[in-house]
Amino acid sequence: MLAAALAVQAAALLAVSWQVAVDGPLLGLDRWVRHGVLASRHRLSNSLLDHLGALLSDLGGSVPAVPILLGGGALAAWRARRAGMRRWWFPLPAAVATAGLIPLLVVPAKAWFHRPGPLGLPLTPEQWGWYPSGHTATAGIAYGVAALLLGRTVGARSRRRLHAGAGLLAAGVGLGLVWSDYHWALDVVASWCLAGLLLPALALPVAHLMPATRPVTPKLPAPPEHR
């Protein structure tokens, strides 16, 4: 199941990247989605939705995503140490390395594809481009890794909730960017695929170096001896 999901995401990322590089017909989907979103915004004319879209978009910025990633790593290390894990320190360098990995993945791709944004304005020399979406990738990877690290220090139910919360945040950031007309839809889809491919690869060493914490069953007091 996981292998099939990874294959689909890899194929989608390659296909979208190829179409962006050659300005292919698939980019018509971007224009169709943008037209539909703008029409919906005009029809609804709801300032609350617009503010929500902008707020969700901001959650994909380096602030607050990177501080939450680093804070999650620190909290995971503290909890791992309290639980007596041998490699309790691992979440700290893992979080720092992830924070450095995100721009290494996104910035060169933006500079290479050099794609203009939805407004159609030409890129200035200091701009990298819109593809893939940096905010979406930052949200997916930063919140995802924080959830992976913290998830090794809690029970299975809490772990699932952390993973689901990270996924919802990444989805919300992408949708907010499209709703706010900050990004093309395919910019967001590519970053979702990128995060979806990276997180399972990072989950393997995390699971190996941090065996999941199991809830401790309290010992019942022994019955008193009868004399």
C-alpha positions in Angstrom: 0.0 0.0 0.0 2.8 2.4 1.0 4.8 1.5 -2.1 1.9 2.2 -4.4 1.2 5.6 -2.7 4.9 6.5 -3.1 4.9 5.5 -6.7 1.8 7.6 -7.5 3.3 10.6 -5.7 6.7 10.2 -7.5 4.9 9.9 -10.9 2.8 12.9 -10.2 5.8 15.0 -9.1 7.7 14.1 -12.3 4.8 14.7 -14.6 4.0 18.1 -13.1 7.6 19.2 -13.1 8.0 18.1 -16.7 4.9 20.1 -17.7 6.1 23.2 -15.8 9.5 22.9 -17.5 8.0 22.7 -21.0 5.0 24.9 -20.4 2.8 21.9 -21.3 -1.0 21.6 -21.6 -1.4 20.3 -18.1 -0.8 23.9 -16.9 -4.3 24.6 -18.3 -5.5 22.8 -15.1 -3.9 25.6 -13.1 -5.8 28.3 -15.0 -9.0 26.4 -14.7 -8.6 26.0 -10.9 -7.6 29.6 -10.5 -10.7 30.8 -12.5 -13.0 28.7 -10.4 -11.4 29.9 -7.1 -11.6 33.6 -8.1 -15.2 33.1 -9.2 -16.1 31.5 -5.9 -14.4 34.3 -3.9 -16.3 36.9 -5.9 -19.6 35.0 -5.5 -19.2 34.4 -1.8 -17.6 37.7 -1.0 -16.7 36.5 2.5 -13.9 38.4 4.3 -13.8 35.7 7.0 -12.8 33.1 4.4 -10.2 35.4 2.9 -8.7 36.0 6.3 -8.7 32.3 7.0 -7.0 31.6 3.7 -4.3 34.2 4.5 -3.8 32.8 8.0 -3.4 29.2 6.7 -0.9 30.4 4.1 1.1 32.1 6.8 1.4 28.8 8.8 3.7 27.6 6.0 6.3 30.3 6.5 9.6 29.6 8.1 8.1 31.4 11.1 6.2 29.6 12.7 7.0 26.3 11.0 10.7 26.1 11.8 10.4 27.1 15.5 7.6 24.5 15.9 9.9 21.9 14.3 12.8 22.8 16.6 10.5 23.0 19.6 9.0 19.6 18.7 12.5 18.1 18.5 13.4 19.6 21.9 10.2 18.3 23.5 10.7 14.9 21.9 14.2 14.7 23.3 13.1 15.7 26.8 10.3 13.1 26.7 12.7 10.5 25.4 15.2 11.2 28.2 12.4 10.9 30.8 11.4 7.6 29.3 15.0 6.3 29.5 15.6 6.0 25.8 19.2 5.3 24.9 19.3 7.8 22.0 17.1 10.4 23.7 19.2 13.2 22.1 18.4 12.1 18.5 15.4 14.4 17.9 17.5 17.6 18.4 19.9 17.1 15.5 17.2 15.5 13.4 15.0 18.7 13.8 18.0 21.0 13.0 19.0 18.9 10.0 15.4 19.0 8.7 15.3 22.8 9.0 18.4 23.0 6.9 17.2 20.4 4.4 14.0 22.3 3.4 15.6 25.3 1.6 18.2 22.9 0.0 15.3 21.1 -1.6 13.0 24.0 -2.5 15.3 27.0 -3.4 17.3 25.3 -6.3 14.0 23.9 -7.8 12.4 27.4 -7.7 15.5 29.0 -9.3 15.7 26.3 -12.0 12.0 26.3 -13.0 11.7 30.1 -12.6 7.9 30.0 -12.9 5.9 33.2 -12.6 3.1 33.4 -10.1 -0.6 33.5 -10.7 -0.7 37.2 -11.2 1.5 36.9 -14.3 4.0 39.5 -13.3 7.5 38.9 -14.6 10.1 37.7 -12.1 12.5 40.2 -10.7 16.2 39.3 -10.5 16.0 38.6 -6.7 13.0 36.3 -7.1 13.4 32.5 -7.4 10.1 31.6 -8.8 6.8 30.0 -7.6 7.4 26.3 -8.4 7.3 24.3 -6.2 5.5 26.0 -3.3 7.9 26.8 -0.5 5.3 27.4 2.1 3.5 24.1 1.3 6.8 22.1 1.4 7.9 23.9 4.6 4.6 23.0 6.3 4.5 19.4 5.1 8.1 18.6 6.1 8.5 20.7 9.2 5.2 19.8 10.9 5.5 16.2 9.6 8.9 15.6 11.1 7.9 17.3 14.3 5.0 14.8 14.5 7.3 11.9 13.6 9.7 12.7 16.4 7.1 13.4 19.0 5.1 10.4 17.9 7.9 8.1 19.1 7.5 9.3 22.7 3.7 8.8 23.0 1.2 6.0 22.6 -0.2 4.7 19.4 -3.5 6.7 19.6 -1.7 10.0 20.3 0.8 9.2 17.5 -2.0 8.8 15.0 -3.5 12.1 16.1 -0.1 13.9 15.7 0.3 12.5 12.2 -3.2 13.4 11.3 -2.8 17.0 12.7 0.4 17.5 10.7 -1.3 16.3 7.5 -4.3 18.6 8.1 -1.9 21.6 8.6 0.0 20.8 5.4 -3.3 20.5 3.5 -4.7 23.7 5.0 -1.6 25.7 4.0 -1.8 24.5 0.4 -5.5 25.3 0.1 -5.0 28.7 1.8 -2.3 29.5 -0.8 -4.6 28.6 -3.7 -7.6 30.4 -2.2 -5.6 33.6 -1.6 -4.2 33.5 -5.1 -0.6 33.3 -3.8 0.2 30.1 -5.8 -0.9 28.0 -8.7 -2.6 24.7 -7.7 0.1 22.6 -9.3 2.8 24.4 -7.2 1.0 23.1 -4.1 0.4 19.6 -5.5 4.1 19.2 -6.3 5.1 20.2 -2.7 2.5 17.9 -1.2 4.1 15.1 -3.3 7.6 16.1 -2.3 6.7 16.0 1.4 4.8 12.8 1.0 7.9 11.1 -0.6 10.4 12.5 2.0 8.5 11.8 5.2 8.4 8.0 4.8 12.1 8.0 4.1 12.8 10.0 7.2 10.4 7.8 9.3 12.6 4.8 8.8 15.7 6.1 10.7 13.5 7.7 13.3 11.7 4.4 14.0 15.1 2.6 14.1 16.8 5.0 16.4 13.8 5.7 18.6 11.8 2.6 19.5 8.2 3.8 20.2 7.4 4.3 23.8 4.8 1.9 25.2 2.5 2.9 28.0 3.6 1.4 31.2 0.9 -0.7 33.0 0.9 0.2 36.7 1.7 -2.7 39.0 -1.0 -3.6 41.4 0.0 -4.0 45.0 0.4 -7.6 46.1 -2.4 -8.9 48.3 -1.5 -9.0 52.0 -0.2 -12.3 53.3 -2.5 -14.1 55.7 -0.9 -15.5 58.7 
